Amino acid sequence: MDNDDEVPLSDDLAFALEYSYPSDQARGFTGGSGTLMLPVSGDLVMSDALPVGAELTLSEPNLPNVPGATWGEPVIDPLTLTIEAGGVTASITVTNTITQDVGGFSVTKTISGDGASLVPENAVFTVGYEYEPINGFSTSRETGPTSFPRRRCSGSTTRTRSRRRCRRNPPRAAR
């Protein structure tokens, strides 16, 4: 398992490794297929007895759903194997890569109207946003206060969802 983003995964998460093999009349067996459920822990899983000489093709077509994350293509090594005589156990390695889904947004603040000239050149604006919690992200983050030019506040951030607002801090009264 490659999980560089440390996406939280349930301890009971399992992956379905499917295998199939064609009939071999010379060896006297019909084709077959099956599924091995591989736990996220990486523990060894053994198949049931399979006919000697069966040429297995392996795949992992249906990865488990993890909200807010995306699986890469599974790497199965080897993709095919032949069941050997004498109790030789074939070793297969399956590597799954998962990444956290992230996005971003930009904010532009424009001040207009009759009072625009009253906003000081060094005005500070606060940009706040909220999103629903998912995969260990907290429910709210705020970037501010962040300084932007008087007529425009802009910035960007990542790992965001939901509401966004750009608001101006009220100017201080002159004394």
N, C-alpha and C positions, 0 to 999 in steps of 0.2 A: 504494500500500500504506500503510495506516495501522496502525502497530505501536507505539503509545505505551508499551506494557509491555515493549518490546524483547525479545519472544519470539524465541529463536534459531530461525532458519529455514535449512534446507539451501539451498545455492547452486543445486542442481539441481531445486528445487521448481518445479512448473509448474501452471498453471490451464487447464482445458478450457473455452474459450468456444465454445458451440454456436450454430450458425445454421441457419435453415431458410427456405425460400421456396416459395410455391405455384406451380403451373403457370399459365402465361399463354398460352392458345391464340392470342390475337390477336398476340402477339409471337413465337409459335412456339417456346416452350421448356416443358419439363416441370419440375415442382417438384424441389427438391433440398435437400440439407442437408450440413453438414460441421462440422468441429471445428478450431479454431485452438488450438494449445498456447502459452499465454502464460507466459514465464519470470518468476520472482519478481524478476528484475533490472529489469523494466519495459522491456526492449528491444522495439523495434518489430517486429511480426510482420505479414506480408502474406498475404492469402488467395490462392488460385488464382484464375484468371479466372472471373468470374461473368456470367451473361447481363444485358445492359442492360435495365433495367425491373424486375428481380427485387426484390421487396419482402421484405427480410430481417427476421426476428424473431430477437433475440439472447437468450441465457440462459447462466448459469454455474451449473448445478444441482448439480454434484458437486465441492465444494471438497476439496483434499487434506487428509488426516488429519495433524494435528499434536498428538501426545499432550500433555495438560495445558493445552490452549488451545482457544478457541472462536472460530469465524468469525462475523462479522455477515453480514447480507444483502448480497450484492454490489450495488454501485451501477453500473449500465451506462448510459452516456449517449452517444448515444440508444439506446433499447431496440429501435427499428425504424429502418430506413433503406432507401432505394431506390438501386440501382446506376445510376449516370448514364453517359451516353455521353461520348466524347471523352477517355477516360483519366483522368477525375476520380476521385481516391482519396478515399473516405469516411474520416473520422477518428472513432474510437470510443474512449472512455475507460472503463476498468473499474477501480473502486476496491474493494479488499477491506480489511476491518478485522478484526484479530485481537486478542484479549485473553487474558491469562494467566488460567487457572482458579485461583481462590483460595478458601479456606474458612477456617474457624477453629474453635476449641473453647474451652470454659470449664472451669475446674478449681475444685472446691470441696473444701476440706480440713476435715474435722470430727474433732476429738479427743474421744474418749470413753473410758470405762472408769475403773478405780480410779486410774490414774496421770495422768489428765487434768489434775488440779490441779497436778501437778509441772511442767507445761510453762509457762515464764515468759510473762508478758503480752507481752513484746517479742520473742518467738521469731521467727526468720527462717526462711522455708521456701524451698526451691529447686524450681522447676518446670522440668523438662526434657522434651524431646520429640525424636523422630527421624522421618524419613521418607525414602523412596527418592528419589534425585536425579532431577530432571526439569527440562528447559528452563532449565538454568543455575543452578537453586537448589542450594545446597550440601546435603550429606547430613545435617547435624545442626546444630541451633541450641539455645541454652538461654537462658531468660529471667532466671535468678536471679543472685545471691540477690535475692529480692523480699520485702519485709516485708508481712505480712498479720496481721490480728488473731489472737490466740492460739487461739481455737476454730474459726477458719475461715480458710482461705486460698483466695482466688479471684482469677481474672484471666483475661484472654483474650489471644489472639494470632492472627495470620493466617498464611497460606501454610504450612499444616501438613498432615501425613499421618502415619498409622501410630501408633506407641506414644506414650502420654502417661502421665506419672506426677506425682504431687504427693507429696513426701516431706518430712519435717520434719528439720531439722538437729538433732543430739542436743544437749540442754541442757548448758551448761558446769557442771562440778562446782564446788560452793561451796568457798571456801577460808577 
